[in-house]
Amino acid sequence: MIGLLEPFTRPLLRMLDPEDAHRLAIRALKIPPFPKLVVDDPRLAVRAFGLNFRNPVGMAAGFDKHAEVPDALLRLGFGFVEVGTVTPLRQIGNPRPRVFRLNRDEGVINRLGFNSEGADAVLRRLAGRANAGGIVGVNIGANKDSPDRIADYVRLIETFAPVVSYFSVNISSPNTPGLRDLQQAKVFEDLLARVMEARSRMSREAGTTPVLIKIAPDLTLSELDDVVGAARRHRVDGMIVGNTTVKRAPTLRDRSTAQEAGGLSGRPLFALATRMLAETYVRVEGAFPLVGVGGIDSGATALAKIRAGASLVQLYSALVFHGLRLVASIKSDLSNALRRSGHDNLDPLVGMDAAAMTAERWPE
Ligand SMILES: Cc1cc2nc3c(=O)[nH]c(=O)nc-3n(C[C@H](O)[C@H](O)[C@H](O)COP(=O)(O)O)c2cc1C
């Protein structure tokens, strides 16, 4: 239904403030009749972090922050859905306006600042659908005013372990002052030790819930060395590369909107995020799988992420410009690429361009 209406509703939605349009989209996804579950090409199935994904295309964090519509998104064809960021306590985030479309660049800038209904509300929803199947992860973050941010992550692991498929530990949002400092070597070690300890403790009652670390595309390569080294030592299950960027390339066309503070996503993020993915892949040396995110807006860009090192991909901003039908089109392009290459799954393609990419000129 949503797919059919989309050509008419999308231009209307784009006349609205981006945050109002987003609210409407969430509401629409709550209205029955729910779409029939899409059947995927079995060659697109991926096994990673001990989980079986029916396809590698996930909804990135930030779209369904409060876990209102994960099942509708799964039915619409996503292979997995990452809800959140969720903070322990409810918080309203930054003042509006705080989301901006760069129409000419097909980019988005947001400075939402972790607006979250809080762990209790999200837990109720996730517990209510815990037996529904499908891979639903939760992206967790610290409250802005928390006196002990690492304790916030520990508390969220304890809260959600019984009801989610995986955790995404978000230490890379640019919109909570100081949050990205958690990526600095010493404090990152401490964070990982406490988070992994909480995960092990919870495994007795909840099983082992995979822990993925979501990093910023703005790390220097020496910071990335430290982050990957620590992630390997602490045996995290995977990394998500990455979040939005605070950088603004001189090539952006929507110059005045580009000056808004916040994290930039969408097409203008693709080159940087894909390069960081390749840089991460060569450092990880197969120790754990990676999720590639940032600027995917087609089958070709999804395939480029996989060749740069992603076992799974996620997207968000391109849906604003191309609608939810993009998911089916990406999956169909990936199936065709597999058929052409003669492979019966995506594994042989993962990381095949990574080493060559790291030798290229640094992207603008
Ligand atoms: C409006 C908006 C809100 C977002 N909120 C979150 C969030 O709460 N937590 C998070 O880890 N990432 C968040 N992101 C980042 C996305 O998950 C993703 O990492 C980034 O947008 C790059 O992917 P894209 O280019 O496909 O959008 C948000 C992105 C957008 C556009």
Ligand as a Chemical Component Dictionary entry (heavy atoms), coordinates in Angstrom:
data_LIG
# 
_chem_comp.id                   LIG 
_chem_comp.type                 NON-POLYMER 
_chem_comp.pdbx_formal_charge   0 
_chem_comp.three_letter_code    LIG 
# 
loop_
_chem_comp_atom.comp_id 
_chem_comp_atom.atom_id 
_chem_comp_atom.alt_atom_id 
_chem_comp_atom.type_symbol 
_chem_comp_atom.charge 
_chem_comp_atom.model_Cartn_x 
_chem_comp_atom.model_Cartn_y 
_chem_comp_atom.model_Cartn_z 
_chem_comp_atom.pdbx_ordinal 
LIG C1  C1  C 0 17.494 12.026 10.909 1  
LIG C2  C2  C 0 18.578 11.074 11.307 2  
LIG C3  C3  C 0 18.612 10.584 12.611 3  
LIG C4  C4  C 0 19.620 9.677  12.989 4  
LIG N1  N1  N 0 19.634 9.195  14.269 5  
LIG C5  C5  C 0 20.573 8.288  14.626 6  
LIG C6  C6  C 0 20.576 7.715  15.920 7  
LIG O1  O1  O 0 19.708 7.997  16.744 8  
LIG N2  N2  N 0 21.581 6.855  16.229 9  
LIG C7  C7  C 0 22.555 6.490  15.338 10 
LIG O2  O2  O 0 23.442 5.689  15.665 11 
LIG N3  N3  N 0 22.550 6.999  14.081 12 
LIG C8  C8  C 0 21.593 7.867  13.712 13 
LIG N4  N4  N 0 21.592 8.373  12.443 14 
LIG C9  C9  C 0 22.678 7.957  11.515 15 
LIG C10 C10 C 0 22.259 6.800  10.621 16 
LIG O3  O3  O 0 21.990 5.646  11.368 17 
LIG C11 C11 C 0 23.400 6.491  9.622  18 
LIG O4  O4  O 0 24.534 6.053  10.337 19 
LIG C12 C12 C 0 23.781 7.703  8.782  20 
LIG O5  O5  O 0 22.657 8.490  8.479  21 
LIG C13 C13 C 0 24.451 7.301  7.477  22 
LIG O6  O6  O 0 23.576 6.526  6.675  23 
LIG P1  P1  P 0 22.710 7.174  5.454  24 
LIG O7  O7  O 0 23.660 7.999  4.650  25 
LIG O8  O8  O 0 22.168 6.001  4.718  26 
LIG O9  O9  O 0 21.656 7.983  6.099  27 
LIG C14 C14 C 0 20.602 9.270  12.049 28 
LIG C15 C15 C 0 20.535 9.755  10.741 29 
LIG C16 C16 C 0 19.547 10.635 10.364 30 
LIG C17 C17 C 0 19.508 11.138 8.946  31 
# 
loop_
_chem_comp_bond.comp_id 
_chem_comp_bond.atom_id_1 
_chem_comp_bond.atom_id_2 
_chem_comp_bond.value_order 
_chem_comp_bond.pdbx_ordinal 
LIG C1  C2  SING 1  
LIG C2  C3  SING 2  
LIG C2  C16 DOUB 3  
LIG C3  C4  DOUB 4  
LIG C4  N1  SING 5  
LIG C4  C14 SING 6  
LIG N1  C5  DOUB 7  
LIG C5  C6  SING 8  
LIG C5  C8  SING 9  
LIG C6  O1  DOUB 10 
LIG C6  N2  SING 11 
LIG N2  C7  SING 12 
LIG C7  O2  DOUB 13 
LIG C7  N3  SING 14 
LIG N3  C8  DOUB 15 
LIG C8  N4  SING 16 
LIG N4  C9  SING 17 
LIG N4  C14 SING 18 
LIG C9  C10 SING 19 
LIG C10 O3  SING 20 
LIG C10 C11 SING 21 
LIG C11 O4  SING 22 
LIG C11 C12 SING 23 
LIG C12 O5  SING 24 
LIG C12 C13 SING 25 
LIG C13 O6  SING 26 
LIG O6  P1  SING 27 
LIG P1  O7  DOUB 28 
LIG P1  O8  SING 29 
LIG P1  O9  SING 30 
LIG C14 C15 DOUB 31 
LIG C15 C16 SING 32 
LIG C16 C17 SING 33 
# 
